[in-house]
Amino acid sequence: MHESAQMLTVDVTSNGARCIVAPRGEIDAASCPILRSALARAFDGDHATVVVDLAGVTFMDSSGVGTLAQAHTTLAGTGRQLVLRGAAGIVERVLTISGFGQAVTIE
């Protein structure tokens, strides 16, 4: 399934025990509702792990980190795991500066 906003698109696909959430574009306060909606769909499955593939994200601010932190808390509360992968550039820097990169598994 595919959702889009002006500057963000998100694909959600299942891969066995994993659900892959792949946003592309900018994650900020305006686009976070699209990401939250995609993550909610991923939570509905019985996947042990939800992977957020950040390779296509060109910008992320603190609202994006907050959305990912909320996802981490939601999944951990049900014994599941959030994994981040593909973060680079400014996105990787935001995760490092916020300290959130140390709270989750990064591939």
N, C-alpha and C positions, 0 to 999 in steps of 0.2 A: 504494500500500500504506500501511497505517496501523498504528502501534504506540502503545501507551499504558502509562503508569505512573500512579501516584497523582496526581502533579502535572504530568505532561508527556505530550503526545501529539506524534507526529512523522509528517508525511506526506512521501512521496518520490514525485516525479513527473518524467518525462522531458519535455524540451522541445527536441528537435533535438540540438544539440551540447552542450546544458546539462542538468544534472540539478538539480532544485530540492529541497532538503531544508528543510522548514518545521516547525520545532518550535513548540509552543504550550504555555505554562505556565512552570514554574520549572526551570532547569537548575542542578543542584547535584550533590554527590557521589552522592546516592542515585539521581538520574535520569540521570546520564551514561552508564550502560551502554545505556540505550534510545537515546540520541543516537548513541553509538558504533556500535550495530547498524545504525541507519538510514544513517549515513555509510558504513559498510562496504558496504551494498547499493549506494549511489551509486558507490563506487569500482569495483564489479564491471563497470559498463558501460564503454563506450568514449567517454564524454563528455569533451570537452576541458576543460570547466569544471563545477565543482560549486558551486552557489550555495546558501548557507545564509541563508534568509530569517528574520531574527530579529524581525520585526514583532510576532509573537504571543508573544514571550518577555517575561514580567513580572519575572523575576529571574534573575541568573546570577552565580555565584561563581567563584573561581579554578579550580575543577575543570572548569567549562565552558570557560574560556579554555584550559586545558590540553588538553582534548579537541579544541578547534578548532585549536590549535597543532599537535597530532599529525596532524590531518587535513591541514593545510597542508603539513607535512613529507612525508607520504605522497604527496600529489598532486604536489608539486614534484619528488619523486624519480622520477616517471614522466612528467615534462614537462607536467603538467596544472596547473590553477589553482583555488584556492579563492577565492571571492568572497563577501563578507558584504554583506547589505543589510537595511534596515529597522530597524537598531539605534536605540533611543531610550531616554531616561530612564536608569535604573540600569544597563541593559545597555550603553548607549553609554559611560557613565561608567567601568564596569569595563574595557571595551576600551581606553579612553583611558589610564586609570591604569596598566594593565598594560603598555602600549606595544605590545600585539599589534595594535591598530588600525592601526599604522604599517607592520606587516609584511605585511599583505594588502591586496587591493583591496577598497574599500568603495564600494558604489553608493548 
